[in-house]
Amino acid sequence: MPYHCVVCVKQVPDTKNVTGDAMKEDGTVNRAALPAVFNPEDLNALETALQIRDQHGGSVTAVTMGLPKACDVLREAIFRGADRVVLITDRRAAGSDTLATSYILSCAVRKLDPDIVLCGRQAIDGDTAQVGPQLAEKLNVTLITYLEALEALENGTITIRRNVGNGHETVRAPLPVVTTVVGSANVPRPAAAKRMMKYKKARCASEIEQQVKKQMPDADQSARTQEAAKRCSALAERGLTIEQWNLDDIEADLTWCGLAGSPTKVHRIQSIVLAGGEYKQFEPNEASVTELVHELIADHTIG
Ligand SMILES: Cc1cc2nc3c(=O)[nH]c(=O)nc-3n(C[C@H](O)[C@H](O)[C@H](O)COP(=O)(O)OP(=O)(O)OC[C@H]3O[C@@H](n4cnc5c(N)ncnc54)[C@H](O)[C@@H]3O)c2cc1C
């Protein structure tokens, strides 16, 4: 029996390589100083969905909400095997906290009408792990967090092994479900060279508009609009259009979106940058581990 999987993917700043200029003076993230990457656990969610499709048939749709630049992760999803990708982008969504983000995603997911929705457990920038559970609540479907292995999928029922930290738990639920996937679930497949060659020029309408603006700085708006429309239809003919939806397309209630729909208030942001002297590196061998344990006991961190 074929299944339609929707995977929520997020473009995030690469927090693994944080340098001194990662934060601005006002305490916000200096996104220009950090390369943007595919949120790691979203790759595991995508891989789980691709395995479901490979085994049972059906299709995989990757969805992201963000700026047009977030199409980078959608292209990456296509290169790895996604059948369809959708960008949700709208100025009215700016400033969305997790509540508004999950609401907007829920409107898009409802429109796509999947059997299984997969999210990463957590995004490495916002780091809240709230979006998956909030999405399930808004869709009013069963939530299964911490998917580590998909044990069975038959007759519209899914069986999932959940990693619960100190062990695991196996749960079964009728579809549809929302599930959040942990990093240990699988090894994501690499991008396929053939798909990269075929889809590397795939673009959404906003990316085309930005490209035209850059290449025709002196042209008036109507000439730019005409040129963008021409390029978009040329891409569409070659099957290289990335679908782009705004809040009207997904029939979102604007009072639940952007700043208006975001009750979270950030009172204070502290910038913590580890200086060279503040950490010590231990070799992965018996002697170093013993030394580390002794230091932690002496420091009263453990024991
Ligand atoms: C007051 C406030 C204002 C904010 N304003 C902005 C802003 O203007 N611009 C901005 O970029 N961020 C903004 N943020 C951050 C933004 O709210 C979060 O990044 C976002 O809601 C996701 O939360 P998270 O990163 O903790 O994701 P988590 O809950 O940790 O993510 C879990 C999973 O949900 C899915 N997911 C999460 N976000 C998305 C997404 N956007 N698209 C698709 N799937 C997703 C992924 O599968 C991910 O692995 C703001 C946050 C607050 C509190």
PDBQT file of the ligand as one rigid body, heavy atoms in Angstrom, charges set to zero:
ROOT
HETATM    1  C1  LIG A 401       9.804  35.857  19.457  1.00  0.00    +0.000 C 
HETATM    2  C2  LIG A 401      10.472  35.060  18.406  1.00  0.00    +0.000 A 
HETATM    3  C3  LIG A 401      10.627  35.613  17.138  1.00  0.00    +0.000 A 
HETATM    4  C4  LIG A 401      11.248  34.892  16.144  1.00  0.00    +0.000 A 
HETATM    5  N1  LIG A 401      11.396  35.473  14.954  1.00  0.00    +0.000 NA
HETATM    6  C5  LIG A 401      12.023  34.790  13.953  1.00  0.00    +0.000 A 
HETATM    7  C6  LIG A 401      12.207  35.388  12.683  1.00  0.00    +0.000 A 
HETATM    8  O1  LIG A 401      11.820  36.535  12.436  1.00  0.00    +0.000 OA
HETATM    9  N2  LIG A 401      12.863  34.668  11.732  1.00  0.00    +0.000 N 
HETATM   10  C7  LIG A 401      13.301  33.383  11.993  1.00  0.00    +0.000 A 
HETATM   11  O2  LIG A 401      13.897  32.755  11.094  1.00  0.00    +0.000 OA
HETATM   12  N3  LIG A 401      13.116  32.786  13.182  1.00  0.00    +0.000 NA
HETATM   13  C8  LIG A 401      12.497  33.464  14.163  1.00  0.00    +0.000 A 
HETATM   14  N4  LIG A 401      12.335  32.884  15.370  1.00  0.00    +0.000 N 
HETATM   15  C9  LIG A 401      12.759  31.506  15.539  1.00  0.00    +0.000 C 
HETATM   16  C10 LIG A 401      11.630  30.604  15.120  1.00  0.00    +0.000 C 
HETATM   17  O3  LIG A 401      10.501  30.778  15.894  1.00  0.00    +0.000 OA
HETATM   18  C11 LIG A 401      12.021  29.173  15.293  1.00  0.00    +0.000 C 
HETATM   19  O4  LIG A 401      13.238  28.973  14.616  1.00  0.00    +0.000 OA
HETATM   20  C12 LIG A 401      10.984  28.271  14.690  1.00  0.00    +0.000 C 
HETATM   21  O5  LIG A 401       9.732  28.503  15.258  1.00  0.00    +0.000 OA
HETATM   22  C13 LIG A 401      11.309  26.813  14.864  1.00  0.00    +0.000 C 
HETATM   23  O6  LIG A 401      11.579  26.527  16.209  1.00  0.00    +0.000 OA
HETATM   24  P1  LIG A 401      12.856  25.685  16.545  1.00  0.00    +0.000 P 
HETATM   25  O7  LIG A 401      13.970  26.244  15.734  1.00  0.00    +0.000 OA
HETATM   26  O8  LIG A 401      13.013  25.625  18.009  1.00  0.00    +0.000 OA
HETATM   27  O9  LIG A 401      12.469  24.276  15.925  1.00  0.00    +0.000 OA
HETATM   28  P2  LIG A 401      12.274  22.877  16.629  1.00  0.00    +0.000 P 
HETATM   29  O10 LIG A 401      10.965  22.851  17.301  1.00  0.00    +0.000 OA
HETATM   30  O11 LIG A 401      13.480  22.505  17.422  1.00  0.00    +0.000 OA
HETATM   31  O12 LIG A 401      12.214  22.019  15.292  1.00  0.00    +0.000 OA
HETATM   32  C14 LIG A 401      11.740  20.687  15.266  1.00  0.00    +0.000 C 
HETATM   33  C15 LIG A 401      11.476  20.296  13.849  1.00  0.00    +0.000 C 
HETATM   34  O13 LIG A 401      10.367  21.056  13.316  1.00  0.00    +0.000 OA
HETATM   35  C16 LIG A 401      10.568  21.283  11.925  1.00  0.00    +0.000 C 
HETATM   36  N5  LIG A 401      10.682  22.727  11.679  1.00  0.00    +0.000 N 
HETATM   37  C17 LIG A 401      11.011  23.705  12.537  1.00  0.00    +0.000 A 
HETATM   38  N6  LIG A 401      10.994  24.901  11.931  1.00  0.00    +0.000 NA
HETATM   39  C18 LIG A 401      10.654  24.661  10.632  1.00  0.00    +0.000 A 
HETATM   40  C19 LIG A 401      10.475  25.476   9.486  1.00  0.00    +0.000 A 
HETATM   41  N7  LIG A 401      10.645  26.797   9.523  1.00  0.00    +0.000 N 
HETATM   42  N8  LIG A 401      10.115  24.883   8.317  1.00  0.00    +0.000 NA
HETATM   43  C20 LIG A 401       9.932  23.544   8.251  1.00  0.00    +0.000 A 
HETATM   44  N9  LIG A 401      10.105  22.720   9.302  1.00  0.00    +0.000 NA
HETATM   45  C21 LIG A 401      10.451  23.275  10.474  1.00  0.00    +0.000 A 
HETATM   46  C22 LIG A 401      11.854  20.558  11.544  1.00  0.00    +0.000 C 
HETATM   47  O14 LIG A 401      11.525  19.253  11.150  1.00  0.00    +0.000 OA
HETATM   48  C23 LIG A 401      12.609  20.548  12.872  1.00  0.00    +0.000 C 
HETATM   49  O15 LIG A 401      13.583  19.527  12.961  1.00  0.00    +0.000 OA
HETATM   50  C24 LIG A 401      11.724  33.577  16.396  1.00  0.00    +0.000 A 
HETATM   51  C25 LIG A 401      11.562  33.015  17.652  1.00  0.00    +0.000 A 
HETATM   52  C26 LIG A 401      10.947  33.736  18.652  1.00  0.00    +0.000 A 
HETATM   53  C27 LIG A 401      10.831  33.112  19.993  1.00  0.00    +0.000 C 
ENDROOT
TORSDOF 0
